[in-house]
Amino acid sequence: MNVGVYFLELSILGAGSLKDKRRVIKSIVERVRQRYNVSISEVGEMDNWRKAEIGIAAVSADNSGTDRVMQKVFNFIDNDERVEVVNYSFHNV
């Protein structure tokens, strides 16, 4: 069994309030969860309307399965025009 964990720091583009930020983050979290069947949650910068920290975890039988899913998730978020990935880290456990 392999567990992959991503930590992403995002900049929320065009957000003018916490309400705008939460709408964007909620949309991304729900779409990623449904599309890729991973655990995902906002884990930091909750009260900052310009930034978000997202944690993502996936479980697979081997490293290649986890790596493949997590790369798809990263690309999906990175291609979302509402956010910019400022920093990230990935770990296999």
Secondary structure, DSSP 8 states (H G I E B T S, - for coil): -EEEEEEEEEEETT--SHHHHHHHHHHHHHHHHHHH--EEEEEE-TT-TTEEEEEEEEEESSHHHHHHHHHHHHHHHHT-TTEEEEEEEEEE-
